Amino acid sequence: FEKIDHSTTMASSSSDKAAGRVLLPLNINPTRYDITLTPDLTAFTFAGITTIELTTAHDVSTSTIIMHAKELCFANASYTVKDDHPADVHEAEEISVNMKSTTVSFGFASPIPPNSTLILTIHYTGFLNNQMAGFYRSSYTDIHGTKKTMASTQFESLDARRCFPCWDEPARKAVFGVTLIVLKELDAFSNMPELSHKTLEGGIKKKLTFLDTPIMSTYLLAFVIGEFDYVQAQTSHGVLVRVYTPPGKSDTGVFALHCATKSLDAYDDFFGIPYPLPKLDMVAIPEFAAGAMENWGLVTYREVDLLIDPTKASSNQKQRVCTVVTHELAHQWFGNLVTMTWWDDLWLNEGFASWAENWAADVLYPQWSMWDQFTTGHLSAALRLDALKSSHPIQVPIHHAEEVEEVFDAISYCKGGSVVKMIRAVLGMKAFQKGLGNYMKKHAYGNTETFDLWKAWEDSSGLPVQEMMASWTEQMGFPLVTVTDEKWESDKVTLTLAQEWFLSDGSPLSAEDVEKKWCIPILTCTEEGTQQDMIFMREKTATVTVPLAKGGWVKLNAGQDVPMRVKVTSTMIDRLSLGIQSKTLPPADRAALLSDAYALVKAGKMQPEGLIKLLSSYKNEDSYIVWESISAILGGLDAVMSDDPVMSKNFSALAKKIVLGLLGQVGWEAKSDDGHLDVLLRGMMIGLLSSFCYDDESVAAEALKRFHAFQADHSDMKSLPSDMRSSVFKIVLKNGGTKEFEDVKAYFDQASDNAERKHVLGSLGHTPVPKLKNATLEWAISGEIKLQDFFYPMGAVRSSSNEGRSIAWAFMQKNFNAIKTMIGNANSSLMDAVIVSCAGGFCSNEKADEIEAFFKANPVPRSSRKIQQTLENMRSNAKFLALLQESDLKSDEFWSTV
């Protein structure tokens, strides 16, 4: 927010990093909050009394106390000086709310006493909003089918101020005492266990007071009020863990409970610091903007990210629930116990948790190959976004706290996690883990900046981590390493390497940009395994010598531990093809050769014909990890070539051949010896059938047969397992009309949980009938679908076809004001999702100009970075299409050779 009047002040700091931050004055600080809230779930309001213990500095020279507050109505405020006897009560003479800076100022008749401890008491009321932010309401249906209201909180990043007046900045830590006055039949819980439970006069309400929290940031406070069942267990180390579920569905919490108890013990051992709270609750919230929130001791989740129907859940959903749980529980240390000083180091929270979710899931389920999946998931997402000029550094300057909403993205999460993975590879697990443990012990209950973590790892490893890592976190983008020369000998190969900034569209670099460089660990592998020797490429060029068996291959960026692209020579590709076919090249590296080749073709640094031929050399591939890469490339090429009818026809025929080949290997039917990755591969394969083979007679017939069996009995998991349900719905819809549309839509009301409803939301827009596509979009904004999910049908229409793309964009323009009103002040990620779902996917500069003009005329400031990235992607795809049209891919002759 802007600095206005006297309501905010810049942080005075000698550090350049802190200069320009808009913070509350630093000379009055909270040490303790006591918050009493009485919510009214019928009127959607709450009454609040907040008492705050404050310390004043020696240089206080004001009669005003300024705090954060948003959408609160103040009745009165007063303070006393602690230990004054008798205590004079100083009433606020003026209460001034600044809506732009979301602050409230309490003006007193006399100056605030310096070097004192004050007890400030504030009476106010607020609103239980429906925006999934602050202290908000959700609707749910109880076991009798009655619609009811519950209340919960979502305070990160800046919404504690919607519930109580506070110093809503991560470094202003305090102790919190919470009291909730609620109807006696409701359950209510907070970060800590109950201290007392009292039935109030009249017997209608009860007063619950909770134990004091540890010292922590405002954004981690939480409470939930409603009706719940639960399952519970104790960790080996003695922490009581509960999973709260909707009434009658406690069995759906069992899987998440197992993940939580096991991962909490694993983190205890890993960090060398026991989980510091007496309990851990995890709660499914019916309406939730994000996936989950790591509130200390009371983690809240979107229902689909916590609850698993033991009879219906897909392998994908189990993996999703496990990794969301392990992500949030990593935060109990990294973020909650040790918190970033300011939002510009958000990556310290999210990047580490993105690494740790995979580490813990791998401990629990090693057969899932989470680190291989990391390379085609987190790493690929990071490289896609970070190859844009509209990306941002991991450590991004944040002046106004509101700016942080724009960096909850693939850079903070996925690139952050990728950089942590790289550090672990460089330091080795022993020094990596020791440094983390020391960092936690030194900074427990405090705040840190990135250099504190670098220092801990420098001390544990003896390596210059700060110098190595600055290029990865302080500058935007990542390098392309090109093999510029090669010398093959009988027992070794010597490679000359050059690095440059990689941009997705291959734009020419300015003189300044050409000089950008990274400190790159060069990790290599051969058929003998990963080489132990590692060099650091600090300059623009480097030479590396790798021992080799005769006629053997060498792969740069072994295990994809470094977030970069690699351009190899044709000789290297020829040798590597032996490793691909024999599968001696590990899955993550086989996948990487393809994803790097696709990115290089798109950037104009490799011939498109080479990519198509490389793709066809994977015809015997049976690894889910590698197929993740193949699937992404098929989807990317299809999206671009669909704008050229000739290329689209030829490419679709090749894609169909490739996918039907996989169908021959994997089949529709589950096998008794299927592992987790086999089930995921079958689910992906049927997804590819719905994109490229839905018009194949046998595919359409099989899908329809399974759909009819499912219609007859929704519990028939053999005919239509959850892993293939969305894709079968799409195949049926694409080959059908109004009847099939109505049949699929009907399942939305018949489904027993949100995970099942999402199958409908994500497929319905694939009907080929324009009128029904529009009906799907109208349904999305009708109010029948929860706000948290309403963009899914839009994305389904947009991704269904070129016609669907145009229909979704026209719909968004026509209904933009209605959509904006629906989202209101909810999390900006919802509008981001709508923009991508309705305006993404075009491949022309004209369309990009049209969309840019629309958002200039209809600005959405909180989504400006997402709009910028969407437009850059579009223009990059337009450039890619032009490049493909100038290649041999334009001719029928070329396609007849592959």
N, C-alpha and C positions, 0 to 999 in steps of 0.2 A: 504494500500500500504506500501511497505517497506520504511524504512528510508534510503535515499540515498543522498550522497553529502551534500549540504547545503540547499536543497530544502524543507526540512521539519524539524520540531523539536518536541521532545517529550514535552507534557504538563508537566510543573513543578508543582507538586501538592503534598501537604502533605498527601492527601487522597490516600489510597491504590487503591481505585476504579479508580482514574484517571491515576494512574501510567501505563505507557505503551501505552497510546493513542498517535496516530500519528496525530498531529495538526499543523496547520500553526503557525508561530511565533506569540506570544501574545502581542508583544510590538508595533505593528501597527494595528490599528482597523478601520474598515469602519463605518461611521455613516449615510452616504447617498449615493445612487447610482442614477444617471440620465442616462437612457439607451435609445438610439435612434436606432431603427432597421428598415432597408428597405429590406423586403423579396422579392425575385424574384420567383414566383410560377411556372415559366416555366423552369428556369435554376436550380431550387432547391438549391438556395444559399441565403445568406442574408449578408448585410453590416451592421456593428455595430459601434457605437461610445458610449463608456461608460465613464462617468465622475464620479469619486468617491471622496467623502470628507473623508479624513482619519485623525485620531489623532495619534500622535506618543508619546510613553512613554519617560520618562526621561532617560531610560537605552538603548535607541536605539543606536547601534554602528555598523551600516552596511551601505553600499551604494546600497543595493539591496532590492527591494520590491518583495515579493513572494506571488502569488495568485494561486487559482485553475483555470485551463483551460483545455479543452479537445476538440480536433478536431477543433480548431480555428487557423486562420492564421493571424499573427500580422503584421501590417504595421509600426506603430510607437507608442510611448508612451512618455508622458512628464508630469511634475508636476510643479505647482507654490505653493508658501507658501501663504496661505490665509492672507489677510490684509497687505501683503507687498506692498508698493508703492514706486517706480514702481515694479511690480512683475517680477522677473527673471524667465524665462522659462528654466527648467532643462530637457533636452532631454535624453531619455534612450540611452546609447551607446551600450548596449548589450541586446538582447532579447533571452532568452534561454528557450526552452520548454522541459520539462521532461515528456515523454509519459507514463513512468511507474508509476510515482507518480501523474500524471495528474495535473501538476503545470506549471506555467510560471514564470520566474524570470526576472525582469527589472533591469538592472545594470546601475547605474549613476556614473558620473565622481567624484562627491564629496559625502561625507557621508550624509545620511538622517538627517535633523535637528530634535533634540529631542524636546519634549514638544511643538509640533507645530501642526497646522492644515494644511494639504496639499490638494490640488485639483489635482488629478491624472486623465489625459485624455488618453484614449487608442482607437486607430482606428484598426479595424480588420474585417475579413470576416469569415463566417461559412457556414455550409451545412445544408439544410433542409433534414435530413435523413429520411429513411423509417423504422426506428427501434423502433418507438413508445417511444422514449426517448429524452429528451432535447427539442429543438425547431424542430419539425418534421412535415412531410407532410402526409396527408391521401388523398385517392381518393374517390370520390363520384359521383353519377349520378344525374344531375339536372332534373328539371321537363320536359325538352325537350328530355331527354334520352342521353344527352351529358356527357361524362366522364370528370370530372374536379378535380382540386387539391385545397385543403385547408391546412392551417397550424395551429398547436396548440402546447401546451407545456405539458411536464410531467417532472417535476424537482425532485420530491422525488424518491430516496434519494439523489443521487449525480450527478444530471444532469443539474442543473442550469449552471454549468461550461461549458456545451456544447453550451450555448447560449451567455454568457457574462463572462468575467474574474471576479472572486469574491472570497470572503472568504466563501466557501460552507460548512459551519458547522452550526448546528442549534443554537448554543449559540452566533454566530456573527450576531446579529440582526441589522437591519438598516432600514431607510426609503427609499422607491423606487419611483422614478418619471419615468414614461414610456411614450415614444413617438413612434408611429408607422407611417411609411410612406408607404401607400398601394394604389393600384388602386382604383379610386374613386367609382367604382361600388360595391366594396366589403364591407362587414361589418367587423368591428374590435372592440374588447373590451378587457379590462384588469380587474384587481382586483377592480379598483375604477371607478367612472363615468368619462365621458369626461370633461376636463377643457376647451379645445378649439378644433375647427374643421376648418381647413384651406385648401382651394383648391390651389394646387401649380401651378406655371406658366406652361402653356401648357394645363392645364385642364385635364391631364390624371391621375394624382395622387392627393391624399389628405394627409394632415399631421394631425394626431390625437394625442393630448396630454391629458394625464389623470391626475386626481388629485393625490396628494401624498398619498401613502399607510400609514397605521400606521406603527410603528416600528415592523418588523417581520423577520422571517428567510428566507433565499434565496429559500428554497425548496417550499415555498408557493406562489412565484410570478407566474403569468400566463398571457397569452394572446392568443387570438383565432382570426383567419382571414379567412373569407370565405363568403358563402351566406347562410342566415338563415331567417326563419320566427320565430315569437315568440308569446307566450301568457304571460300575466302578471297580477298580482294582488298585493294588498297591505295587509300586515299583520295588525292585530288589533292594533299593536304597531307602525305602520307607516313605515315599511320597504318595499320598492318596490322590488318584486321578479319577475324575468322573467325566463321562460324556452325557450331556443332556440332550434329549430328543423330544420330538412332539409326543404327546400322550398316546400310548398304545403302540409305540414304535421303538421301544428300547433295544430290540434286537438289532436294529440298524446301526447302533453305536458300537457294536462289539469289535469290528475290524479296526476302526479308528482308535479305540481304547488299546488294543494290542500294539498298534504302531506307536502310540504315545508312551506307554509304559516302557517299551523296549528302547525307544530312541532317547527318552529322558535319562535312563541309566547309561546309555552309550555316550551321551554328551557329558554327563557327570565325569565319566572316566576320561574322556578326550580332553576336556578343559582342565581337569584336575581341581575343579571347584564344584561342590554339590549344588544342585538346584536350590536356591536360597529361600523359597517360600514353603509353607507347610502343606499346600494343596495345589493342584492344577485342575481347573475346570475347562471343558471345551463344550461350546454351546452352538447348536444349529439355529440360525436366525432365518425366518421365512423370507425376509426382504433385505438384501445385502448387496452393496454396490461393488465391492471388490471380491476376492476369493476368500480371504480370511484376514483377521487382525490380531496381532500378537499381544494384546493387553496382558500385563504381567499377572499370571495366575488365573486369568479368565479370558481364554482365547475364543473369539467369536468367528463363526464360519458361515458362508453360504451353504445351504442344506446339501447341495450336490457335492460339495467339497469335504463333507464330514460323514454323511450318512450313506451306508451301503446296504442295499437290500440283499441279504445273503443268498436268495434264490435267483435274483435277476441280474446282479451287478456284473458289468463287463470287466475284462482284464484292464482295459484302459481306465475305467473308473476307479478300480482298486489302486492302480498305480498313481492316479491323480490324487486320490484321498491320502495315500501314504506320503507323497511328496509335499502336499500342502501342510499336512500335520508336521512332518520333519522340518519344513521351512519355518513354520511359526514357532516351533519349540527351540530351534537354533537361536531365534531372536530373544528367548528368555535370558540368554547370556549376551549375545551380540546385538545390542540395541537397547535391552531393558536394564541389565546389570551395568553395562558400559554403553553409553549413549553418545552419538555424535554431538559436538558442541553446537553446530548450526546445520541447516538443511543442505548446504553445499557439499557436505560429506555424507549425504543420504546413502551413497553407495557402500559406506562402511556397514550399514545395516543390511541393505538388500543384496549387495554383491556377495557378502559373506554368507548370508542365509541361502542364496541361490547355489553356492558351492556346497554348503553343509547339508541341504535337503537331499542331494545326491549321495553324499558320503554316508549319511545315516540310512537312507533307503538301501544302499549297497550293503551295509552291515546287516540289515534286516533280511533283505532278499537278494543275495549275490547272484542268483540265477536270472535276475532281471537285466543284468549288464547295464547298470545306470550310467557308468562313465562313458560307454560307447554311445548310449542314447543322448548323453550330454552334448556330444559333438554334433549330432544332427538336430538337436533341439536348441538348447541355450546358445551354443556357439554360432549356429547358423543364423538364429534370430539377431544376435549381436552384429554379425558381419553384414547382414542385409541392411540394417538401419545405419550402421556406422560407416557405410560406403557412400552415404548421402552427404552433400554439403550442408544440409539442414540438420545434421546430427549435432552433438555437443560433447565436450569432454566428460569423462567420468566425474571429475571434480569440477562441477559447473558453478560459476559465481551466482549466488542468490542474494539479491539485495532486499527485495520485499518478499516476505515469507510466502505469499500467495504464488510466487513463481515456482515453488517446489512441485505444485500439482502437475506441471508439464514435464517433470523429470522422473516420474514414476513410470519408467519405460524400459525398453530392452537394453538401453545403455547402462542404467544403474543396476538392473537385475542381471541381465545376461552377459553383457561385456564385463561388468563387475565380477560376476562369478567366474568368467573365463580367465580374467587376470589373476584371481585367487588360485585357480587351477594351475596356471603357469608358474606362479610363485612356488606352489607346492612341488612342482616338477623340478624347479631349479634348486630349491633349498634341500629337498629330501624331506620325507615325512617327519623324521625325528626333530630336526631343527625347526621345521614349520610348526609342529605341535608344541614344542617347548616355548617358542616365541609367543604363541597364542596364550598359553597358560600363564606366562609371565605378564603379558599385557592385561589379562583379566584380573590377576591378583593386584597389580599395581593401580589399575584404574577402576576397580569395583566401586559401584554407586556414584561414579563420576562421569565426566564428559571428556571426549577425546577428539583429536583431528587426525587426518590420515598419517601425518608424520609420526605420531605416537606409535602407530602399528608398524610403520617401516623401522622405527628405532628398535622395537621389540625383536623384530626378525633379524636386524643387523646384529644385535647382541647375541642372539641364539645361533647365528650361522657364521658370523665373521665376514659376511659378504656385504658389498655396498648397495643395499636394497634401495635406499632413497634415490641414489643416482640411476640405478637400473630402472626403477619404476616410474620416475617422473614423466618419461616420454609416453607411457601407457595411460596415465590417469590425468595428466595436466594438459595434454593436447588431444584434439579430436582426431578420429580416424585410426587407420591401421595400415601396416605396410604390405606391399606386394614384393615378394622376394623372387627375383628372376635368375635362373641359371644362365649366365652369359657365356660360359666356356666350360668344357669338360675334357678330362684326360683319363681315359680308361686304360688300366694296366691289368696284368694277370691277377694281382692280389689286392688291388685298391683302385679307387677312383678319386680324382681331384677335381672339385667343382669350384668355379668362380661365381660368386653371387653378387647381385646388386639389389638395393632396396629403393623403393619410391612409395609415395602416398597413393593408395588405391582408391579410385572413385568408380562408382557403379556404372556410370555412363562413359567412362574413359575421357572425360573432359581434359583439355590441355591444362597443364599446371603453370601457374605464374612463376616468375623467377624466385620469389620467396618460397612458394610451395614446393618447388623442386628441391630446396634445401632441407625440407622436413626429414627427420630420421628418428628411428627408434632403437633402443638397446635390445636387440633380438637374440634370445637364446636359440642357437641352432642345434636342434635335436634330430638325430637321424636313426633309421632302422634299416636292416637288411633281413634276408631270410634267417640269419643267425639270431635275430632279436634286436632290441634297442641298444644302440651304442652307448657305452658309459661316458665316453669323452664328449664334452659339450663346449662349444666356443660361444662367445658373445660377439655379435656383429654390432659394433658401436658406430662404425662409419658407413659411408654410402656403399662400399664394396668390401668383400671378405673372401677368403679362400678356405675351403674345408676339405680335408682328406679323410676318406672313409675306407676302412679295410673291407675286402670283398671276396667272396668265393668266385671262382672263375665263371664268367657268364651270368653272374648274379645281378640283382637289382638293388637300388637304394632309394629310399623314400625320405624326403625332407619333411620336417614338422611331424616327427613320429608321434602317434597317439593324439595328434591335433591339440597339443598342449599350449600352443601359442596362437592367439587370435590374429591370424594373417592369411593371405592367399599366397600360393606358390605357383610359379610358371616354370614347368620343367621342359627339357628338350625332347625332340621326337625319339632320340635314342633311349632316353630314360623311360618314355612311355612304352616303347617296344619291349624293354626289359621288364617293366612293371606289369605289362599285360600277362606275363607268365605267372607273376604273383597273384594277379586277379583270378586267372583261370584255375590255378592250383589251390587258391585260397590260403596260401602261406602269408600273403599280405593281410594283416588283421582287418576286421570289418570296418572299424572307424576310419582306417587309412584308405580302404577301397572306396568307401563313401566319399571321402574328402577329395580324391582324384576327380570324381564326377562334379562335386559342387564347386571346386576351384575352376574346372574347365568351363562350366556353365557361366560363372561370374566373369571369367576372362573373355568368353565369346561376347557376352553382353557389353563388356567394356571395350570391345574392338581389338582385343589383344590376342585373339586366337581365332582361327577360321571356323565358322559354324559347321562346315562339313566334317571337321575333325571331331566335334562334340557328338554329332549324330552317329559317326562310326564308332566312337568310344562307347556310346550308349549300347550299341548292338553287341559289343564284346561282353556285356554283362548278361547274356541271354540265359546262362545257367545259374544265375545268382539266386541264392535261397536265404540270405541273411536279412532279417527285418531291418537291421541298422542300415544296410546298404540300400534296401528298398525305400527307406525314408528319403534318402537322397534322390533316388531315381524318381520317386513319386513327386517330389518337389520340383524337379526339372521338367517332368512331363506336364505338370500343372502350369508352370511358368511359361513354357513354350506354347502350350495350348492357348493361354490367355492372350499372348501376343499375336500368334499366327491366326487366331480366329478373326482378326481384322483383314485377312487376305484369303479369299475363298480358295484359290488354287493351292497355296501352301497348306492351308488348314485341312483340305481334303487329303492331301498326301501325308501330312503329319499324323492326322487322326488314324489313318490306315496303319501306319507304323506303330503308333501307340497301342492300337487295338491288338496288333500281332504280339507285341511285347507283353501286354497284360494277359491275353489269353494263354500265352506261354506259361505265365505264373499260375494261372488258374489250373492248368494241367498238372503243375507240380504240387499245388497246395490243396486244391479241391474245396468244395462247399462244406463238406462234412468234417466235424471235429474228429480227431484221432485220439486213441487211448493214451498215446505217449506224447501228446502235445505239451510243450512247455509254455510258459508265459509269453515268450517272444513268438512262438508259432501261432498262438491265438491272436496276438497283435498283428502278425503278418497276414493272417486270413482276413481279419477285419479291414486292414488297409487294402488288400487285394479286391475285396468286394466294393470298397469305396472307389477304387480305380475302375472297376467294372461299371459303376454307376456314372462315371464320367466319360469313358471311352467305348464301352461295349454294351450299353443299355439297349441298343437296337439289335444286338445279336439275338437271333431267335431262341437259342437254347438258354441264354442268360435271362432273357425276359420271361421265358416260360418257368424257369426254376425260381426266379424271384416271386412271380405271381403265385406259384404253388405254395411257397413258404408263407407268403402274406396271407393267403386264404386259410392255411392251417392256424396261423397266429390269430386271425380274426375269430376263428371258431373257439379258440382257447388261449387267452392272453398269458396263461402260465406255461404255455408250451415253449420251453427254453431250447428244446432240441431243434425244432423247425426254424426258429428265429431267435438265436442268442442275441443278447444286447449288443455285442461287438459288431454285429452286421445290421442292426435294426434300421438305423438312419439310412444306410445305403440301399437296403431293399425297398424302403419307402420311396426313395428317389427314383429307383428303376421302375417301380410300379406307377408312380406319378408321371414320369416322362413318357411312358407308353399308354397312358390313360387319359381320361377327361374328367368331367364333373363328378361322376360316381366315385372314382378313385380318390379324387380330391376330398370329397366329403367323408369317405371311409377313413382316410389318414387323419383328417382333422378331428373326427369323432374320438380318436384315441386320446386326444389331449384331455378331454373331460373324464375319460375312463381310466387313465393312468393313475397309478397309486402314489407316485412321487415325482419330484421335479426332474430327476435324471431321465425318467421315462418321457415326461412332457417335452424335454429338450429334443428328443428324436423327432417330434412333430415340428417344433419351431424351426429346426435346422433343415428340414426337408420340404416342407409344404410349398415353398416358393419355386420348386423345380417343376411344377405343373407347366406344360407347354402352352396353356391357354392364357392369352394376355388378360382377359377379364378376370380369371382366377388369380393371376399374379397380383393384379390390383386389389382383389378381395383380400389376399394375404396381407398386403401392406396396410389396408384399412383395419384389418383385424389387429395388427401390431399396435396401433394407436387407439384402439377402441376402449382400453381400460380393462379388458378381459385378461390381458397378459401382464404380469408384474413388471414394474418399471425396470427392475434389474435384468430382465430377459427380453425386453420389447424390441431390441435391435436384431435379435437372431433371425426372425422372419425376413427382415429387410436384407440382411446379408445373403439369405438363401435365394431371394429373388434376384439380387444383383449378380450372384455367382452362377446363376442357372444357365445363362446364355447372353449373347450380345443384346438381344431384345430385352431380356430381364434387366440388364445393366441400365439401359435407357429408361425403362419403366421406373426403376427404383430412383434414379436421379430426378426424373420429372416429378415423382411423388414427393420427394424430399423438398423440392423447391415450392411446390404447391402447398405443402403442409408444414412449412418450416416454423411458422409462428406457433402452431399447435404443439409441435415437437419441443420447441424451446420452453413453452409453458409447462409441458409435462415434466421436463427435466428440472426446471426452476434453478434452485441453488444446490442441487445434488452434485455429487462428485463429477468433475469435468471428464472423467473417463467414459461416462455414459454418452456425452455428446461426441467425444472422440470416436466411440464405437459406431454411432449413427453416421458420422461423416465417412468413415471407412466403408461401412456397410452400404451406403447409398451413392457416394460420390467416387469411390475407388474403382480401380479395374480398367479404366479407359486407357487407350494406347495412342492418343493423338494430341498434338500440341494445341489444336483448335479447341478440343474439349477441356484441356487443362486451362486455357485462357478463359473459357466460358465459366468454369468452376471458380477460378480465381476472381473473376469479375463478380460472381454471385456473392462470395464471401467478403468482398470489399464493400458491396452494397448492404450486406447483412452480416456485420462483423460478429465473431465469437472469440473475444480476446483470450479466454481461458484455453481455447483449442488452437491458437494460432500456430504453435509449433507442429501439431498434428496435420493441420491444413497444408503447411509448407512442405512437410515430408510427403504427404499424399500427392501434391502437385509435382514435386521433384521426381517421385517414382513414376508418375504418369509420363513426364517428358523423357525420362530415361527409357521407358518402354517404347515410346514413339521412335526414339533414336535406334533402339534395338530392332524394331520392326523394319525400319528403313535399311538397316545393315543386312538383315536377313533377306530382304527383297533384292538386294544387289549381289547376293551370293548364289551359288549353284542350287540352293534350296528352292529357288523360284522355278526350276525346271523339272518336268516329270522324269526326265532321264536320270537325274541324280537319285531320285527316290527308288527307281527300279533297281539300283545297285545295292541298297541297304536292306 
